[in-house]
Amino acid sequence: MHLLLLILIFTTPALASDFPVTETDDQNMAVTLNAPPQRIVSLAPSNTEILFSLGLNDRVVGVTEYCDYPPEAAQKTQVGGFSKSSLEAIVSLQPDLVLAARLNPLDLLDGLRELDIPVFALGPTSLADALDTIHRVGRLTGTNALADSLIKSLNKRKTAVQTRIQKIAPKDRPKVLWGTLKAPMYTSGAKSYIDDLIRLSGGTNIGAQAGTGWPQVGLETLVTWNPQVIITSSDPEKIQTAITRLQQIEGWKEIEAIQNSRVYHIDSNLLQRPGPRVIDALEILANRLHPQIP
């Protein structure tokens, strides 16, 4: 998080000589910009964090109502929610780039494209994808040097975590489940962003056995899986109360993570936003899973 503040101080102007530039987004759509975009609308919190980390806060003219980091983002004009952004509100801001997410409504993105507004949709599903996304946004906005510097710093921290994790034998990597402390729950399946973070932090995501995406599982399945660690973004002040209650409930009290009170809170904004703070999530997760490893 301190890194973002540092990045905001040292900004690099976009170079017109780097343009035109063409990039292909995660909807397999090619976008060509003939000049550095000066009016950018972000349709996802992670996108907004990337833009601000690249010193582009003055060029961000619109965000969603969920874009709350850094705090300055909340002062930008809001165009709606993640899935209910207003086409009219976006168009009124006269953007020369809309940085979208792969899961924004297709009719909204198609409507913008029909108006010849450049749309670039991002949908990283791994930590490596998230870092590459910063590179791509850097190229699109003419902030290549700053993006490269940021990636180098983030990769250094990632390598430090991986060096620690290499000391842990596969048999000592705990079975981890991400979700809420109630059943049925949605969890992170195979090839998901959280699945990747759990693996890279030295855990085994047992939710992966339910398939890809975000599968819903019941208590019987949770008991069968018997996670050793549960990661949740529920209210941290209520977690211990919930654990104490679940230790008295059939099914839940048989789960190792509940028996041993190995339920840890990680801010959902860190864990679920594939942006520059992804390494914060990785470091916290590794420390929760393996506090004994220096």
Secondary structure as GFF3:
##gff-version 3
##sequence-region A 1 294
A	DSSP	alpha_helix	2	9	.	.	.	ID=ss1
A	DSSP	three_ten_helix	16	18	.	.	.	ID=ss2
A	DSSP	beta_strand	21	24	.	.	.	ID=ss3
A	DSSP	beta_strand	30	33	.	.	.	ID=ss4
A	DSSP	beta_strand	40	42	.	.	.	ID=ss5
A	DSSP	alpha_helix	45	53	.	.	.	ID=ss6
A	DSSP	three_ten_helix	57	59	.	.	.	ID=ss7
A	DSSP	beta_strand	60	63	.	.	.	ID=ss8
A	DSSP	three_ten_helix	71	75	.	.	.	ID=ss9
A	DSSP	beta_strand	77	78	.	.	.	ID=ss10
A	DSSP	alpha_helix	87	92	.	.	.	ID=ss11
A	DSSP	beta_strand	97	101	.	.	.	ID=ss12
A	DSSP	alpha_helix	106	114	.	.	.	ID=ss13
A	DSSP	beta_strand	119	122	.	.	.	ID=ss14
A	DSSP	alpha_helix	127	141	.	.	.	ID=ss15
A	DSSP	alpha_helix	144	165	.	.	.	ID=ss16
A	DSSP	three_ten_helix	170	172	.	.	.	ID=ss17
A	DSSP	beta_strand	175	178	.	.	.	ID=ss18
A	DSSP	beta_strand	185	186	.	.	.	ID=ss19
A	DSSP	alpha_helix	193	200	.	.	.	ID=ss20
A	DSSP	beta_strand	204	205	.	.	.	ID=ss21
A	DSSP	three_ten_helix	206	210	.	.	.	ID=ss22
A	DSSP	beta_strand	216	217	.	.	.	ID=ss23
A	DSSP	alpha_helix	219	225	.	.	.	ID=ss24
A	DSSP	beta_strand	229	232	.	.	.	ID=ss25
A	DSSP	three_ten_helix	236	238	.	.	.	ID=ss26
A	DSSP	alpha_helix	239	246	.	.	.	ID=ss27
A	DSSP	three_ten_helix	252	254	.	.	.	ID=ss28
A	DSSP	alpha_helix	256	259	.	.	.	ID=ss29
A	DSSP	beta_strand	263	265	.	.	.	ID=ss30
A	DSSP	alpha_helix	268	271	.	.	.	ID=ss31
A	DSSP	alpha_helix	278	289	.	.	.	ID=ss32
###
